[in-house]
Amino acid sequence: MALNARLDHRNPLVFDTHELGRRPGALQRLNRTVDAPRDLGLAGIIGVPEGAPVELELRLESVMEGVLVTGTARAKAEGECVRCLEPLEQELEADFQEMFSYPDADDRGRVIAEPGDDAEDDEDRLFLEDGLFDLEPVLRDAVVLALPMQPVCQEDCPGLCSQCGARLADDPDHHHDAVDIRWAALQGLAGTMPDGEKDEMSGAEPGVDEKQEK
């Protein structure tokens, strides 16, 4: 990954590591509540609403090659049950750990003359810029991994009736009488025919029942 472009220290998801002083073993703990950025979660399924509070607990540790960031994000996610389509809320807790490398050091912490020469090595690495790092891409990845791909309002949600769409949790006894589709069309046809034609379909002569009764 290329070096970060002009990080803004006023961004609540940008953190300053100058206090660590590039001393291996130095440690800093931070707690911060930030507004959720846009599209934090699984698009169209479940996610943290934009602007909702996200609580961050971070542990910043200075190592030879950079700063190791370990943390937890907590927030309330909103979405829709995939079975009954009702809105739902879910407490989210996402753990993460990421190394932010010094731009002038290799993966062993050795100073290199021209950082960024090895494009393949840099592709998957995140870098510090003037002692700052942006937590947003790490947070996004952690939240996506922590959220369910198929959220449900409750584990045993019965969903919707396949015939009429009624929510089965609201009516546990909901059902439809089974109709043999082979006879349904004939029953509908019989209801629109005169009595004489019904007798012909059944194979009986008109008035036979009346004679038998006499």
Secondary structure as UniProt FT lines:
FT   TURN            9..10
FT   TURN            12..13
FT   STRAND          14..16
FT   HELIX           18..20
FT   TURN            21..22
FT   TURN            24..25
FT   STRAND          27..35
FT   TURN            38..39
FT   STRAND          40..42
FT   TURN            43..45
FT   STRAND          46..48
FT   TURN            50..51
FT   STRAND          53..63
FT   TURN            64..65
FT   STRAND          66..80
FT   TURN            82..84
FT   STRAND          87..101
FT   TURN            103..104
FT   TURN            107..108
FT   TURN            115..116
FT   HELIX           119..123
FT   STRAND          126..127
FT   TURN            130..131
FT   STRAND          132..134
FT   HELIX           136..146
FT   TURN            155..156
FT   TURN            162..164
FT   HELIX           168..170
FT   TURN            172..173
FT   HELIX           181..190
FT   TURN            191..192
FT   HELIX           195..202
FT   TURN            206..207
FT   HELIX           208..213
//
